[in-house]
Amino acid sequence: MSMENNRVEYLSEDAWRQWHIELLQSTVNRVYERVPFYKRALDKAGIRPEEIESMEDLKALPFTSRMELASNYPYGFFAVPLRDIVRIHSLGTSASANPIVLGYTLQDLSNRKSLTRRFLATCGVTPEDIVQICLDPGMAIPGQDFKEGAETLGALVIPPDPLSTRTRLQIMMDFKTSVLITTPSYAQHLMGRLFQNGLSLASLSLKRLILVGETLKEETRREIEQKLELETRAGYGISEITGPGLAYECQCRCGLHLSLDHVIPEVIDPYSGQQLGPGHWGELVLTTVTNRSNPLIRFRTGDITKLDMEPCVCGRTTWRMAPVKGRTDGLLAIRGVLIDPAGTGDLIARWAGGKRLPFLMVLSDKDHLTRLELWIAIDEEIFSGSLPQLHNWIREMESAFKEATGISCRIKPVEIRTIVPYLKDTPPILRYNTNTGELSPLAPPSSALPPSRP
């Protein structure tokens, strides 16, 4: 099925239902025949592809998790021959020794680019814009997607780079950047540096910020818009699914429009797995219906949101999702990158000769950017070398963590008694108050689930 992007967002409810069931049937047939994981899962559930006759049958299909993607490294989830793959990306994860491998056919790349283009166009990007992308190395894949999407619009693009904040601000002024794509926290960081350096708003040509990778809180949005005197738009994307073009705000800013022509979204109770209706908060689950190389059935995102299936004031009929409120799986979202505490423990054990060491994950904020420290209990039984050897081990461990996740961290060796009072917390994640020096545990994942609508 195909339709121009500027028309597909306005389909009727019946047309969407027909669109989804036809593509769902095709996708289930493909994965059953070509992906061993799904054949085993469907056989175990007693489901035959031909039994999928309506959208009600979707809830009978098995879920897919990130751990299962990593466990089938490298090509276990590919639904096309390797000769049809033209690009491969790997997503680093602390949850497994193996990365998650994503393959793309030419059609997949074309769809991904088209979705990102639609996202940016809906946000108001035009060929007259100069688009600057400032994202952390851990968001390299969406950074490339944004670059390609903006280029197809005809905009001039300044791609992601490892430059300092000061240099990025200089480029922003000299090149007259009109659209900045970054995370909410880095936008606040840039804003702080701008005023600290005594630069005026008149020195900038910015007219719009597109904020991705993190939840955009309304108070943060108001502060940025008031101080920088510009407009913000928010987006939501998952690299395993469609990239950054998965959901985006229109001019009405009343929820993020999902790319219904490429995914079927659900919200489920994260504990029972039961589907929840519109307006109920739960875990977002996505089924892809256009991916050729890596089709996914009921992929559990871990993100807490709710769905609105009513047409938007803008006229689009695509369902909208609320900004993500938190996570159900205990994963940490740090500057747009997911970190698994349990996987971090495994990573530490690999570098400690297989011995599991007590540790804390300590978060702190400086200039609006979240920083991560790993406080690891080390004694003479674990390490009996010289102090320089310990420093080398720490540096190697920090490098290994960044290579696995794309996020920098600082390793701090401590005595076991320092962290014992906090080891009762599961997972052992704490926030460090830089003003008071106090440590406090993060709220449990379940606290991010707001009450459902009656």
Summary of the structure (lengths in Angstrom):
residues: 454
radius of gyration: 22.7
end to end distance: 36.9
largest distance: 70.7
contacts: 1442
relative contact order: 0.11
helix: 36%
strand: 24%
